[in-house]
Amino acid sequence: MKKTNMAGALYRLIYCSRNVILQAMPDAVLEDEIRAILANARQRNKADNITGALLFTASGFAQVLEGLRDVVERTFERINADPRHADVTVLSFTPTEHRSFPDWPVGFSGQTSPDMPDPLAHLLADATGAGPRATTGSDVLRLLERVVQREDEWVAA
């Protein structure tokens, strides 16, 4: 990632990735893995003053990370190395004047059933490389703002 002299400025990074939990860990219980991801992220993000939200579906993840640039970069490098997802694609990494998720170290909305409509399916289909990207970081941010605010039982967990 290109460095600027704004290391102390507030930044927002938005990415998506393909869920490979069950391929990487065939004996995994999906809900248990997601709860473990959330518990770890909430602890680390709170300590690092990172806020944001995570959307999990049967096909993938979309996440917003907000905080100081250097801390967001370190956090994303750790996330990027996690073997539970693949095809990690940064949709946006920009300075921002305010946090969209100021009260949540990791707001969360998720679904574990492949029978439910998947709001990430079209985005992840594009991530495999065949065509132009159909979704922007701004689109993912608006989606997360909408679904995370509705999913209070997951956010509070």
C-alpha positions in Angstrom: 0.0 0.0 0.0 1.3 3.4 -0.9 2.4 5.5 2.1 1.7 9.1 2.5 2.6 11.6 5.2 -0.9 11.3 6.7 -0.1 8.3 8.9 -2.0 9.9 11.8 -5.2 10.5 9.8 -8.4 8.5 10.0 -8.7 5.9 7.2 -11.3 3.5 6.0 -10.4 0.2 4.3 -13.1 -1.8 2.6 -12.5 -5.3 1.3 -14.2 -8.5 0.2 -13.0 -12.1 0.1 -14.3 -15.6 -0.7 -15.2 -17.8 2.3 -13.1 -21.0 2.3 -13.6 -22.0 6.0 -15.1 -25.4 5.2 -12.5 -26.1 2.4 -9.6 -25.1 4.6 -11.0 -26.7 7.7 -13.4 -29.5 6.7 -14.3 -30.4 10.3 -15.0 -26.8 11.3 -18.4 -25.8 12.6 -19.1 -22.6 10.6 -20.9 -20.7 13.3 -18.2 -21.6 15.8 -15.5 -20.3 13.5 -17.4 -17.0 12.9 -17.9 -16.5 16.6 -14.1 -17.1 17.1 -13.3 -14.6 14.4 -15.6 -12.0 16.0 -14.3 -12.6 19.5 -10.7 -12.2 18.4 -11.4 -9.2 16.2 -13.4 -7.4 18.9 -10.6 -7.8 21.4 -7.8 -6.7 19.0 -9.8 -3.9 17.4 -10.9 -2.4 20.8 -7.2 -2.4 21.9 -6.2 -0.7 18.6 -9.1 1.7 18.4 -10.3 0.1 15.2 -14.0 0.3 14.4 -15.9 -1.3 11.6 -18.3 -4.0 10.5 -18.2 -7.5 9.0 -20.7 -9.1 6.7 -20.4 -12.9 6.5 -22.3 -15.0 4.0 -22.0 -18.6 2.8 -19.9 -17.3 -0.1 -17.7 -14.7 1.5 -16.9 -11.8 3.7 -17.1 -8.0 3.3 -15.5 -5.8 5.9 -15.0 -2.1 6.7 -12.0 -1.2 9.0 -11.7 2.4 10.4 -8.8 3.8 12.3 -5.4 5.3 12.0 -3.7 4.4 8.8 -0.8 2.5 10.1 -3.0 0.5 12.5 -5.6 -0.3 9.7 -2.7 -1.4 7.5 -1.3 -3.8 10.2 -4.8 -5.1 10.9 -5.5 -5.8 7.2 -2.1 -7.5 6.7 -3.1 -9.9 9.5 -6.6 -10.4 8.1 -5.2 -10.9 4.6 -3.0 -13.8 5.8 -5.9 -15.7 7.4 -6.4 -19.0 5.6 -10.2 -19.0 6.2 -10.7 -16.8 3.2 -9.2 -16.3 -0.3 -9.3 -13.9 -3.2 -9.0 -10.9 -0.8 -9.8 -7.7 -2.8 -9.4 -4.2 -1.5 -12.3 -2.2 -2.8 -11.3 1.1 -1.1 -8.7 2.5 1.1 -9.2 6.2 1.7 -9.0 8.9 4.3 -12.3 9.8 6.0 -13.5 12.5 8.3 -15.7 10.3 10.4 -16.3 6.7 11.4 -19.4 5.0 10.0 -19.3 2.5 12.9 -18.0 4.6 15.8 -19.5 2.4 18.6 -18.5 -1.0 17.2 -15.1 -2.7 17.3 -16.7 -5.1 14.9 -20.3 -4.7 14.0 -21.6 -7.9 12.4 -24.3 -9.3 10.2 -24.1 -12.8 9.0 -25.9 -15.8 7.5 -24.7 -19.4 7.5 -27.4 -20.9 5.3 -26.6 -21.3 1.6 -30.3 -21.2 1.0 -30.7 -17.5 1.9 -30.1 -14.8 -0.7 -26.5 -13.8 -0.7 -25.8 -10.1 -1.0 -22.1 -10.8 -1.8 -22.6 -13.4 -4.6 -22.3 -11.0 -7.5 -19.3 -9.2 -6.0 -17.4 -12.4 -5.4 -18.2 -13.7 -8.9 -16.4 -10.6 -10.2 -13.5 -11.2 -7.8 -12.6 -14.3 -9.7 -11.3 -12.1 -12.5 -13.6 -12.5 -15.6 -15.2 -9.1 -15.7 -15.3 -5.5 -14.4 -16.1 -5.0 -10.8 -19.8 -4.6 -10.3 -19.6 -3.2 -6.7 -17.5 -0.4 -5.2 -16.3 0.2 -1.7 -19.1 2.8 -1.3 -21.7 0.1 -2.2 -20.3 -2.3 0.4 -20.2 0.5 3.0 -23.9 1.3 2.4 -24.8 -2.4 2.5 -23.0 -2.9 5.8 -24.5 0.3 7.3 -27.9 -1.1 6.5 -27.6 -4.7 7.5 -25.4 -4.2 10.6 -27.9 -1.7 12.1 -30.7 -4.3 11.7 -28.8 -7.2 13.2 -28.6 -6.1 16.8 -28.5 -9.6 18.2 -25.2 -10.3 16.4 -23.7 -6.8 17.0 -24.3 -7.1 20.8 -22.9 -10.7 21.0 
